[in-house]
Amino acid sequence: MSDSSSASELPGRNDDVLELNKNLERMVEDTENMSAQLTWMAYDMVALRTNPEEGASMRQLEEAYQRCRAAVFGDSAPEPEGETDSASAKKPAEM
């Protein structure tokens, strides 16, 4: 009797184990993604502290990109400039 009851529980346990494995894999992948983002943030911070002029250069490049994008796509609205301002305002706060 105990053999038949344990045999009927195995498929349910296998499903639980598979679901647990999927959840663990997803959590590991999320952790790896966060680790990569933190690595890039640390790299950016070191680069900016080593060469403070790099931040100004990046802002100039971003502004040039927004002007080119506006010229190519015909955007004449001040939206790209607003994106540049908000993006540059976020960068120091993130670091």
LINBEL-V895179 format. One record per residue. PSI is psi as a letter, one per 20 degrees, with the letter a starting at -180 (none if undefined). OMEGA is omega in whole degrees, 0 to 359 (999 if undefined). Layout:
((PSI | OMEGA) (PSI | OMEGA))
//
This chain:
((g | 180) (h | 178) (g | 182) (h | 179) (h | 179) (h | 178) (h | 180) (h | 179) (h | 183) (g | 179) (h | 177) (h | 179) (h | 178) (g | 178) (g | 179) (g | 179) (g | 178) (g | 178) (g | 178) (g | 178) (g | 178) (g | 179) (g | 179) (g | 178) (g | 179) (g | 179) (h | 178) (g | 179) (g | 178) (g | 179) (g | 178) (g | 178) (g | 178) (h | 179) (g | 179) (g | 179) (g | 179) (h | 178) (g | 179) (h | 178) (g | 179) (g | 178) (g | 179) (g | 181) (g | 179) (g | 180) (g | 180) (h | 179) (h | 179) (g | 182) (n | 182) (h | 179) (i | 181) (h | 178) (g | 178) (h | 178) (g | 179) (h | 178) (g | 178) (g | 178) (g | 180) (g | 177) (g | 178) (g | 177) (g | 181) (h | 178) (g | 179) (g | 179) (g | 179) (h | 180) (g | 182) (g | 185) (i | 178) (k | 177) (o | 177) (i | 179) (q | 180) (j | 182) (g | 180) (h | 179) (h | 178) (h | 177) (g | 181) (g | 181) (g | 181) (h | 180) (g | 180) (h | 178) (h | 181) (h | 186) (g | 180) (h | 180) (h | 180) (h | 184) (none | 999))
//
